[in-house]
């Protein structure tokens, strides 16, 4: 079979041999797979040559944009010099060491060490074990229970999916595993009722205190949450929420875990999401923006509080991966972080393109099918509403969100729908004119929703 023949039959080959993540394969094979062949800047191109503005940065991750030759060249140099060596048995590699130092330099405060993984899901499994091991090393053998939130996403490994609060994931595989409990999410629009956002933020935060009392303070190891819920719909918490959560964890001696897989490395206009909300976690899983998705790498940032016990009291930590701190992936991440630093992309989000995006995104709130349009930095969530004044949602939220998303795709705009919320997380390099294009095309999709529902 010639290469030209292979290219012309990629869809059929995909259907025959490739099982996609998070997909109904019967439906996907019937509809056909969209094959993405190349990309540049904030645009991707499929196998038919169609151009799309990717307002989702791949999967929340291509923060420095596509086509960065500097990263490709850094990867080539490292592959030519040392394509692989492990971090087991008392060895490591220069890029691994330097990447840990670089991450710590931006973490601030007491997060001075990094344990490397290959993904955010593995990072969730890692901190979960680390938290339990930490308390055991201190002689507190009963502190094994972990509290998370409903509608949160922390990956799709067994521990990650258990920590996440999505019932449809739990139904596959008899999850969650023992020792994981869920409390409410700070989703004011859907669940706030007559409370003000500030009142609701405190109410939901204090569900953590109630759950600790229910389980017993001496049994709870940690609480985990995303600074802003990503896959759950870009749920931005009221300003009262995070300070109260931090207070509770501090006073009850519970480890605070900030899942930075999406929010980390600049997306909110600060290097990490916990910095935006003015809190300091004990553990922080990372991935995605660490390498802008150019190669798979993740990790857990570890506070001195936890690391000192692991170093001085624990002995061996029986956990790790063949590719933990892979030198080529570390080289890609180092070059990615250099680009973010030297181009001032975090500051650009904070001072320039972030405020511009916020104003453009907020303008969509005037549309009759939009209940609210919220954003922080370059992360936006738009709530679709059947009756915006009564905060009444559509009866079939998944169908409504899919309708809008598909209209966007047909018109060359990549966005994500989570139920009846439209999500955006563009590359940090997006221009003002490209932001305008995102909003204009989304507005046309909203018009399509309005007209379709009327019909």
C-alpha positions in Angstrom: 0.0 0.0 0.0 1.5 3.3 -1.0 1.7 6.2 1.3 -0.8 8.2 -0.8 -3.2 5.3 -0.5 -2.7 5.2 3.2 -3.4 8.9 3.5 -6.6 8.6 1.5 -7.8 5.8 3.7 -6.9 7.2 7.2 -10.6 7.3 8.3 -11.2 3.7 7.4 -7.9 2.6 9.1 -8.8 4.6 12.2 -12.2 3.0 12.4 -10.7 -0.5 12.1 -7.8 -0.1 14.5 -8.0 2.9 16.8 -10.1 3.1 20.0 -10.5 6.8 20.9 -10.6 8.1 24.5 -14.0 9.2 25.9 -15.8 8.2 22.7 -18.8 6.1 21.6 -16.9 4.2 18.9 -20.0 3.0 17.1 -21.3 6.6 16.7 -17.8 7.9 15.9 -17.1 5.3 13.2 -20.5 6.0 11.6 -19.9 9.7 11.5 -16.2 9.5 10.6 -13.1 10.9 12.3 -11.8 14.4 11.6 -8.1 13.9 10.9 -6.0 16.8 11.9 -2.8 17.0 9.8 -1.0 20.2 10.7 -1.1 23.4 12.8 0.4 26.9 13.1 -0.2 29.6 15.8 -3.8 29.2 17.0 -5.0 27.4 13.9 -5.3 23.7 13.0 -5.9 22.2 9.5 -7.7 18.9 8.8 -6.9 16.4 6.0 -9.3 18.2 3.6 -7.4 21.4 4.1 -10.1 23.1 6.2 -8.8 25.7 8.6 -10.0 26.0 12.2 -9.3 28.6 14.9 -8.6 26.4 17.9 -10.1 28.3 20.9 -9.4 25.3 23.1 -5.6 25.0 22.7 -5.7 21.3 21.9 -7.1 20.1 25.2 -6.4 23.1 27.5 -2.7 22.7 26.8 -1.1 24.2 23.7 -0.4 27.4 25.6 2.5 28.8 23.5 0.6 28.0 20.3 1.4 25.5 17.5 4.5 25.4 15.4 7.2 26.4 17.9 10.4 25.3 16.2 12.4 26.2 19.3 10.7 23.3 21.2 11.2 20.9 18.3 14.9 21.9 18.1 15.4 21.5 21.9 13.8 18.0 21.6 16.1 17.1 18.7 19.2 18.2 20.6 18.2 16.2 23.6 17.3 13.1 21.6 20.7 13.3 19.8 22.5 13.6 23.1 20.5 11.3 25.5 17.2 10.0 24.3 16.3 8.3 27.6 17.5 7.4 31.0 15.5 6.7 34.1 15.4 8.4 37.5 15.5 5.1 39.5 18.6 3.7 41.3 20.2 6.9 42.2 20.4 8.4 38.7 18.8 11.3 36.8 19.5 13.6 33.8 20.4 17.3 33.5 17.0 18.4 31.9 15.1 16.7 34.7 17.1 18.4 37.4 16.8 21.8 35.8 13.1 21.5 35.1 12.4 20.7 38.8 14.4 23.9 39.7 12.5 26.0 37.1 9.1 24.9 38.3 10.0 25.6 41.9 11.2 29.1 40.9 7.7 30.0 39.9 5.8 28.0 42.5 6.5 30.5 45.3 6.5 30.0 49.0 7.2 26.5 50.2 6.5 24.3 47.1 10.2 23.5 46.4 10.2 20.0 45.1 8.7 18.1 42.1 7.9 14.4 41.6 7.6 13.8 37.8 4.9 11.8 36.1 3.7 11.4 32.5 0.3 13.0 32.8 -2.2 14.8 35.0 -4.0 11.5 35.7 -0.8 9.9 36.9 -0.1 13.0 39.0 -3.5 12.5 40.7 -2.6 8.9 41.6 0.8 10.1 42.8 -0.3 12.8 45.2 -3.1 10.5 46.5 -0.5 7.9 47.5 1.9 10.6 48.8 -0.7 12.1 51.1 -1.5 8.8 52.7 2.2 7.9 53.0 2.9 11.3 54.6 0.4 10.8 57.4 1.5 7.2 58.0 5.1 8.4 58.3 4.0 10.7 61.0 2.3 7.9 62.9 -1.3 9.0 62.0 -2.4 5.7 60.5 -6.1 6.5 60.3 -5.6 9.7 58.2 -6.4 8.0 54.9 -9.7 9.6 53.7 -9.7 12.2 50.9 -12.5 14.7 50.2 -13.1 16.0 46.6 -15.9 17.7 44.8 -18.8 16.7 42.7 -18.5 17.5 39.0 -14.7 17.8 39.4 -12.2 16.2 37.0 -8.9 14.8 38.2 -8.1 12.3 35.4 -9.2 8.9 34.2 -6.9 6.5 36.0 -8.6 4.5 38.8 -7.6 7.0 41.5 -8.0 10.0 39.3 -11.5 9.0 38.1 -12.4 8.2 41.7 -11.3 11.6 42.9 -13.2 13.2 40.1 -16.9 13.7 40.9 -18.5 12.6 37.7 -21.0 9.8 38.2 -21.0 8.7 34.6 -17.3 7.9 35.0 -17.9 6.1 38.4 -20.5 3.8 36.8 -17.7 2.3 34.6 -15.5 0.3 36.9 -17.3 0.3 40.2 -15.8 3.6 41.3 -15.0 5.5 43.4 -12.5 3.4 45.3 -12.7 3.2 49.1 -11.7 6.3 51.0 -12.8 9.0 48.6 -15.8 11.3 49.4 -17.4 14.2 47.5 -19.0 17.5 48.5 -20.7 20.2 46.6 -19.2 22.4 43.9 -19.2 26.3 43.8 -21.5 26.5 40.8 -23.6 29.5 41.8 -25.6 29.8 38.5 -27.0 26.3 38.8 -27.1 25.7 42.5 -27.0 29.1 44.3 -30.7 29.6 44.5 -31.6 32.9 46.2 -28.1 33.2 47.9 -25.7 35.9 46.6 -22.5 34.5 45.1 -20.6 35.5 48.2 -23.1 33.8 50.5 -23.1 30.7 48.3 -19.3 30.6 48.2 -19.1 30.4 52.0 -22.0 27.9 52.2 -20.3 25.4 49.8 -16.8 25.9 51.3 -18.3 25.0 54.7 -19.6 21.7 53.3 -15.9 20.7 53.6 -16.0 21.4 57.4 -19.2 19.4 57.7 -17.7 16.5 55.8 -14.6 16.6 58.0 -16.8 16.5 61.1 -18.8 13.6 59.6 -15.7 11.5 58.8 -13.6 12.6 61.8 -10.7 15.0 61.6 -8.3 12.4 62.6 -9.3 10.3 59.6 -9.1 12.9 56.8 -5.8 13.2 54.9 -6.5 15.8 52.2 -9.0 17.9 50.3 -8.5 18.3 46.5 -10.0 20.9 44.1 -9.2 22.6 40.9 -8.8 26.4 41.3 -11.4 26.7 38.5 -13.2 23.5 37.5 -12.2 22.8 33.9 -13.9 19.8 32.4 -16.9 20.4 34.7 -17.7 23.5 32.8 -15.2 26.3 33.7 -17.0 26.8 37.1 -15.5 29.9 38.5 -15.9 30.0 42.3 -17.2 33.1 44.2 -14.4 35.2 45.7 -15.4 34.0 49.2 -14.8 30.3 48.4 -11.0 29.7 48.3 -10.0 31.7 51.4 -12.6 29.8 53.5 -11.4 26.4 52.1 -7.8 27.4 53.0 -8.9 28.4 56.5 -10.7 25.1 57.1 -7.8 23.0 55.9 -5.3 24.9 58.0 -7.3 24.8 61.2 -8.3 21.1 60.8 -4.8 20.0 59.8 -5.9 18.7 56.4 -3.6 18.7 53.4 -4.8 21.1 50.7 -4.3 19.9 47.2 -4.7 22.4 44.3 -5.1 20.6 41.0 -3.1 22.8 38.6 -3.3 20.6 35.5 -5.3 23.2 33.6 -4.8 26.4 35.6 -1.1 26.0 36.0 1.7 27.8 34.0 -0.1 31.0 33.3 -3.7 30.4 32.1 -5.3 32.7 34.8 -2.7 35.4 34.4 -0.6 34.1 37.3 1.9 31.2 37.1 -0.5 29.0 39.1 -4.2 29.1 39.9 -3.6 29.0 43.7 -1.7 32.2 43.4 -4.6 33.9 41.7 -6.8 33.0 44.7 -4.1 33.8 47.3 -3.8 30.4 48.9 -0.8 28.0 49.2 -1.4 24.3 48.9 0.6 21.4 50.3 0.5 19.5 47.0 -0.2 20.5 43.4 -0.5 18.1 40.5 0.7 19.7 37.1 0.7 18.7 33.4 -0.7 20.1 30.2 0.8 23.6 30.0 4.1 22.4 31.5 5.1 21.4 28.0 2.3 23.1 26.1 1.4 19.5 25.1 4.4 19.2 22.8 5.4 16.0 24.7 3.6 14.2 27.6 4.9 15.2 31.0 3.3 15.9 34.4 4.2 16.0 38.0 3.3 16.9 41.6 4.7 20.0 43.2 5.4 19.1 46.8 5.6 21.5 49.8 8.4 21.5 52.3 5.9 20.3 54.9 5.4 17.0 53.0 8.8 16.7 51.3 10.7 17.0 54.6 8.8 14.1 56.1 9.3 12.0 52.9 13.0 12.8 52.9 13.7 12.5 56.6 11.1 10.0 58.0 9.8 7.8 55.2 12.6 5.9 53.6 11.7 4.4 50.2 8.6 5.8 48.5 7.6 2.8 46.4 6.0 4.7 43.5 7.2 5.9 40.1 7.1 5.4 36.4 9.5 4.2 33.7 9.4 7.7 32.1 9.3 9.8 35.3 11.3 12.9 34.4 12.0 11.7 30.8 14.9 13.8 29.6 13.4 14.6 26.2 10.0 15.6 27.7 11.9 17.6 30.3 13.8 19.4 27.5 10.6 20.2 25.8 9.1 21.6 29.0 12.2 23.7 29.8 12.0 25.3 26.3 8.3 25.9 26.7 8.8 27.6 30.0 11.6 29.7 28.6 9.3 30.9 25.9 6.6 31.8 28.4 9.1 33.7 30.5 11.0 35.6 27.7 7.8 36.5 25.8 6.1 37.6 29.0 3.1 35.5 28.2 1.8 35.3 31.8 2.0 39.1 32.1 0.4 39.4 28.7 -2.6 37.5 30.0 -2.8 39.5 33.2 -2.4 42.9 31.6 -3.4 42.8 28.0 -5.0 39.9 26.2 -6.8 38.6 29.3 -8.7 41.8 30.0 -9.5 42.1 26.2 -10.8 38.5 26.1 -12.8 39.1 29.3 -14.6 42.1 27.8 -15.2 40.4 24.5 -16.5 37.2 26.2 -18.7 39.2 28.6 -20.3 40.9 25.6 -22.0 37.6 24.8 -24.0 37.9 28.0 -26.4 40.3 26.1 -27.5 37.4 23.9 -31.0 36.1 24.8 -29.8 32.4 25.1 -26.9 33.3 27.4 -27.3 33.2 31.2 -23.8 34.3 32.1 -20.4 34.6 30.4 -17.5 34.4 32.9 -13.8 34.3 32.5 -10.5 34.5 34.3 -7.3 35.1 32.2 -7.8 33.0 29.1 -10.3 30.6 30.5 -14.0 31.2 29.7 -17.3 29.6 30.6 -20.5 30.6 28.9 -23.8 29.3 30.4 -26.6 28.7 27.9 -30.1 29.5 29.3 -33.7 28.8 28.2 -34.8 31.8 30.3 -31.9 34.0 31.3 -33.9 36.1 33.7 -35.1 33.2 35.7 -31.8 31.3 35.4 -33.8 28.4 33.9 -31.7 25.9 31.9 -32.6 23.8 28.9 -34.3 20.4 29.5 -31.6 18.6 27.5 -28.4 20.4 28.3 -26.1 17.9 26.5 -28.0 18.2 23.2 -28.1 22.0 23.5 -24.3 22.3 24.1 -23.6 19.8 21.3 -25.7 21.8 18.9 -23.8 25.0 19.5 -20.4 23.3 19.5 -21.1 21.6 16.2 -22.2 24.8 14.6 -18.9 26.4 15.7 -16.9 23.5 14.2 -18.8 23.7 10.9 -17.8 27.4 10.8 -14.1 26.8 11.6 -14.1 27.4 15.4 -13.0 24.7 17.9 -14.7 25.0 21.2 -15.8 22.6 23.9 -19.3 22.0 25.3 -19.8 20.6 28.8 -23.5 20.1 29.0 -25.1 23.5 28.5 -21.8 25.4 29.0 -19.5 26.5 26.3 -15.8 26.5 27.2 -12.8 28.4 25.8 -9.1 28.2 26.6 -7.1 29.6 23.7 -3.4 29.8 23.3 -1.6 32.6 25.2 -0.5 34.0 21.9 -3.9 34.6 20.5 -4.3 38.1 19.0 -7.1 40.6 19.6 -8.5 40.1 16.1 -8.5 36.4 16.7 -10.4 36.9 20.0 -12.9 38.9 18.0 -13.2 36.1 15.6 -13.9 33.6 18.4 -16.7 35.8 19.8 -18.2 36.6 16.4 -18.4 32.9 15.4 -19.7 31.9 18.8 -22.4 34.6 18.6 -23.5 33.2 15.2 -23.8 29.7 16.8 -25.9 31.2 19.6 -28.1 32.8 17.0 -28.4 29.3 15.4 -29.4 27.8 18.8 -32.1 30.6 19.3 -33.5 30.0 15.8 -33.4 26.2 16.1 -35.2 26.2 19.4 -37.9 28.5 18.1 -38.5 26.2 15.2 
